[in-house]
Amino acid sequence: MQQTTAMRSRLLGRTGISVSEIGFGGWGIGKTMWGPSDDSESMRALHAAVDSGITYFDTAFAYGHGHSEKLIAKLFKEIGRRLTVSTKIPPKNMEWPARAQTPLSRAFPPDWIISCVDRSLRNLSCDTLVLEQFHVWTDSWVRDPLWPKVMETFENLKKAGKVRFVGVSVGDNPETAVEIVKSGFVDQIQVLFNLFDQRASETLFPLCAERKIGVVVRCPFDEGSLTGELKPDTQFPPEDFRSHYFGGSRLKETCERVAALEKEVLGPVAPTVSIAALKFVLSFDAVSTVIPGMRKVSHVQKNVLASDGNYFNAADLARLAQHRWVRNFYA
């Protein structure tokens, strides 16, 4: 596959690791919650990502009970080298999103953290996890009596060489990660951010930039609506979580808002809504990489074109701020 421009890179905060502006979101290749998926097709997409200059791969044990992790391990074996990969520890109570009243002992007790790290090490066929994340987060846990023990657990894992850096994957509300960033404990934050939900740019991005915390953006396409390919009559398989996410009148309203957004966002910077969605994210200097899900080679081919250095300026961003639409379709 030919790419017209070379993939650009940015630093992942204070880690010093250089990562591609477009990263590989590995949820969909885990074969859970996104409808049918084929491993051979997923492997072709992973190889296409490497060929296109993608160097950052995001996964989690919860993505198919380790299936996504294992496919990425297979990729590294086939190409004969390892690239940067981040994975995540699921909460022991398997509750997404995290609730402020949930004690840390129910979500991330030390023994659970240790066992999950060891499990991901096996799945990823490596001795060290470059970046291990809490898969859910609430800042109430910073004040939990167990928190000092959790921090000690990670320090011991680092000393043992099993983990290099620690991060958190934040729920739909970026304000729930402000305290953990201020604490200095984490090296990276993964957060939902897109043309509709722009809240992370208000407080979290400036704070992360100040503290040199890497920012990884997920859901740049709002689970598909900001690709511009969904229609009001689009049908999702029952096992695809979007059958709920866009259930009822939600899809119709979403498509109407995307149509309005197209009139503002298409132009010299972005020829398509999907490219605009990625370039919008990359227009913020605090962002290290954005991780759209990619299950097919065609997804990779489209997404990598967004990394060309031609992003929205301050005036553009002020205009696009008028399209903010904060809602929680996950609930």
C-alpha positions in Angstrom: 0.0 0.0 0.0 1.3 3.4 -0.9 1.0 6.4 1.4 1.3 9.9 0.0 2.9 11.4 3.1 5.2 10.0 5.7 3.5 9.2 9.1 4.4 11.9 11.6 5.3 11.2 15.2 4.9 12.9 18.6 6.3 12.3 22.1 4.2 10.3 24.5 4.6 12.8 27.3 7.5 12.4 29.7 8.0 8.8 28.7 10.3 10.0 25.9 8.8 7.4 23.6 8.0 8.6 20.0 4.7 7.4 18.7 2.9 7.7 15.4 0.2 10.4 15.3 -2.3 7.8 14.1 -2.3 4.7 16.4 -4.0 1.4 16.0 -7.1 0.9 18.2 -7.3 -2.8 18.9 -10.8 -3.2 20.4 -12.5 -4.3 17.2 -10.0 -7.1 16.4 -10.8 -8.7 19.7 -13.9 -10.1 18.1 -16.2 -8.8 20.9 -19.0 -6.2 20.8 -18.3 -5.0 17.2 -20.1 -7.7 15.3 -18.4 -10.4 13.1 -14.7 -10.1 12.6 -12.1 -12.3 10.8 -8.6 -12.9 12.2 -7.0 -13.1 8.8 -8.5 -9.8 7.9 -7.4 -8.3 11.2 -3.8 -9.5 10.6 -3.8 -7.9 7.2 -5.0 -4.6 8.8 -2.2 -4.9 11.4 0.5 -5.4 8.8 -0.9 -2.6 6.7 -0.7 -0.4 9.8 3.0 -1.2 10.2 3.7 -0.7 6.5 2.0 2.8 6.8 4.3 3.9 9.7 2.0 3.2 12.6 4.1 2.5 15.7 1.5 2.7 18.5 -0.9 -0.2 19.2 -3.6 0.0 21.9 -5.2 -3.1 23.3 -6.7 -4.6 26.5 -7.4 -7.9 28.0 -11.1 -7.1 27.8 -10.9 -7.0 24.0 -11.8 -10.6 23.5 -10.4 -11.9 26.8 -6.9 -11.4 25.5 -7.6 -12.1 21.8 -6.6 -8.7 20.6 -3.4 -8.9 22.7 -2.5 -12.2 21.1 -3.0 -10.9 17.6 -0.7 -8.0 18.2 1.9 -10.4 19.7 1.5 -12.5 16.5 2.1 -9.3 14.4 5.3 -8.5 16.3 6.6 -12.0 15.8 5.8 -11.9 12.1 7.6 -8.6 11.5 10.5 -9.6 13.7 10.4 -6.5 15.9 8.3 -5.0 18.7 6.6 -1.6 18.5 5.0 0.4 21.3 1.9 -1.3 22.7 -0.3 -0.3 25.5 -2.8 -2.6 27.3 -5.2 -2.4 30.2 -6.2 -4.1 33.4 -10.0 -4.7 33.5 -11.7 -3.9 36.8 -12.1 -7.0 38.9 -15.8 -6.2 39.3 -16.1 -5.8 35.5 -18.0 -2.6 35.9 -17.8 0.0 33.1 -17.8 2.9 33.8 -16.3 3.2 37.3 -18.6 4.5 40.0 -17.2 7.0 42.6 -18.7 5.0 45.4 -17.1 1.7 44.4 -14.2 0.9 46.8 -10.8 0.4 45.1 -10.6 -3.1 46.7 -13.5 -4.2 44.4 -12.0 -2.8 41.2 -8.2 -3.0 41.4 -6.9 -4.9 44.5 -3.1 -5.5 44.4 -3.3 -9.2 43.8 -5.6 -8.6 40.8 -3.3 -6.1 39.3 -0.3 -8.5 39.6 -2.3 -11.4 38.0 -3.5 -9.2 35.2 0.0 -7.9 34.4 1.3 -11.5 34.3 -1.6 -12.5 32.0 -1.0 -9.7 29.6 2.7 -10.4 29.6 1.9 -14.0 28.4 -0.7 -12.8 25.8 1.7 -10.2 24.4 4.7 -12.7 24.5 7.0 -10.2 26.2 8.9 -9.6 29.4 7.9 -6.0 30.0 4.7 -4.1 29.4 5.6 -0.7 28.0 2.4 0.9 29.1 -0.1 -0.7 31.5 -3.4 1.2 32.2 -6.3 1.0 34.5 -9.2 0.3 32.1 -11.6 2.4 34.1 -11.0 5.2 36.5 -12.6 7.6 39.1 -10.6 10.1 41.0 -12.3 9.0 44.3 -9.8 6.1 44.2 -6.9 8.6 44.9 -8.4 9.1 48.3 -9.2 5.4 48.9 -7.3 3.8 51.9 -6.0 1.1 49.5 -4.4 3.6 47.1 -1.0 3.7 48.7 -0.8 -0.1 48.4 -1.8 0.1 44.8 0.9 2.6 44.1 3.4 0.4 45.9 2.3 -2.6 43.8 3.1 -0.7 40.6 6.4 0.4 41.9 7.3 -3.2 42.7 6.2 -4.2 39.2 8.5 -1.6 37.7 11.4 -2.7 39.8 10.8 -6.3 38.7 10.9 -5.0 35.1 7.4 -6.1 34.3 5.9 -2.6 33.7 7.7 0.6 32.4 4.9 3.2 32.5 1.4 3.5 34.0 -1.7 5.2 32.6 -5.4 5.3 33.0 -8.3 5.0 30.5 -10.9 7.6 31.5 -14.6 7.2 31.1 -16.8 9.6 29.2 -16.2 12.5 31.6 -12.6 13.8 31.5 -13.0 15.7 34.8 -12.8 12.3 36.6 -9.1 12.1 35.8 -7.9 15.6 37.0 -6.7 14.4 40.4 -4.8 11.4 39.1 -2.9 13.7 36.7 -2.2 16.2 39.4 -0.9 13.4 41.7 2.0 12.7 39.3 1.5 9.0 39.5 0.5 8.4 35.9 2.5 8.9 32.7 -0.4 8.8 30.3 -4.1 9.4 30.0 -6.4 7.8 27.5 -9.6 9.9 27.0 -12.7 10.2 24.8 -12.5 13.2 22.6 -14.0 14.1 19.2 -15.8 16.8 17.2 -18.9 16.3 19.3 -17.5 15.7 22.8 -14.8 18.4 23.1 -14.7 18.6 26.9 -11.2 17.1 27.3 -9.7 20.2 25.7 -11.0 22.5 28.5 -9.2 21.3 31.6 -7.5 17.9 31.0 -5.4 18.8 27.9 -3.8 21.9 29.4 -3.1 20.1 32.7 -1.5 17.1 30.9 0.6 19.5 28.8 1.7 21.3 31.9 2.7 18.0 33.7 4.1 16.4 30.5 1.5 13.6 30.6 1.0 11.7 27.3 -2.6 12.0 25.9 -4.0 9.2 23.8 -7.4 10.0 22.3 -10.0 7.3 21.7 -13.4 7.4 19.9 -12.4 10.1 17.4 -15.3 8.8 15.2 -17.9 8.7 17.9 -18.2 4.9 17.4 -18.7 5.4 13.7 -20.9 8.4 13.2 -18.0 10.7 12.4 -16.8 8.5 9.6 -19.7 10.0 7.6 -20.7 6.5 6.5 -23.7 5.9 8.8 -27.2 6.6 7.6 -30.4 6.9 9.5 -31.5 3.4 8.3 -28.1 1.7 9.1 -28.6 -1.6 10.8 -26.2 -3.2 13.2 -25.9 -6.9 14.1 -27.4 -7.6 17.6 -23.9 -8.5 18.9 -22.6 -5.1 17.8 -22.9 -2.7 20.9 -23.8 0.1 18.5 -27.3 -1.4 18.1 -27.8 0.0 21.6 -25.5 3.0 21.3 -27.4 4.3 18.3 -30.8 2.8 19.3 -34.2 4.4 19.0 -34.0 7.9 17.6 -30.3 8.4 18.4 -29.0 7.4 15.0 -31.3 9.8 13.1 -30.4 12.7 15.3 -26.7 11.9 15.1 -26.8 11.8 11.3 -28.6 15.1 11.2 -25.8 16.6 13.3 -23.1 15.1 11.2 -24.7 16.6 8.1 -24.6 20.0 9.7 -21.0 19.5 10.7 -20.0 18.6 7.1 -20.9 22.1 6.0 -18.4 23.5 8.4 -15.6 21.0 8.4 -15.0 20.0 4.8 -12.5 22.1 2.8 -8.8 22.6 2.3 -7.8 20.9 5.5 -10.0 17.9 5.3 -11.8 16.4 2.2 -13.9 13.9 4.2 -15.6 13.8 7.6 -13.4 11.0 8.8 -10.2 12.8 7.9 -11.6 15.9 9.6 -12.4 14.0 12.7 -8.8 12.8 13.0 -7.3 16.1 12.1 -9.5 17.8 14.7 -7.9 15.7 17.4 -4.4 16.2 16.1 -5.0 20.0 16.1 -4.3 20.0 19.8 -0.7 20.0 20.8 -1.4 18.1 24.1 -2.4 15.0 22.1 0.3 12.4 21.5 -1.7 10.0 19.3 -5.2 9.1 18.3 -6.4 5.5 18.1 -9.3 4.9 15.7 -10.3 1.3 15.6 -9.1 -0.5 12.4 -10.3 -4.0 11.5 -9.7 -3.8 7.7 -6.9 -2.6 5.4 -9.3 0.0 4.0 -9.7 1.5 7.5 -5.9 1.8 7.8 -5.6 3.3 4.3 -8.1 6.0 5.0 -7.0 6.9 8.5 -3.2 7.3 7.9 -3.9 10.1 5.4 -4.9 12.4 8.3 -1.2 12.6 9.5 0.1 15.3 7.2 0.8 18.3 9.4 -2.1 20.3 8.0 -4.5 20.7 10.9 -7.2 23.1 12.0 -6.1 26.6 13.3 -7.4 28.4 16.3 -10.1 30.2 14.2 -11.2 26.8 12.8 -11.4 25.3 16.2 -13.4 28.2 17.6 -15.9 27.7 14.7 -16.1 23.9 15.3 -16.7 24.4 19.0 -20.2 25.4 18.0 -20.9 21.8 17.2 -20.2 20.5 20.6 -22.8 17.9 21.6 -22.2 16.3 25.0 -24.4 13.2 25.7 -23.8 9.7 27.0 -25.1 7.1 24.6 -23.2 4.4 26.5 -25.7 4.6 29.4 
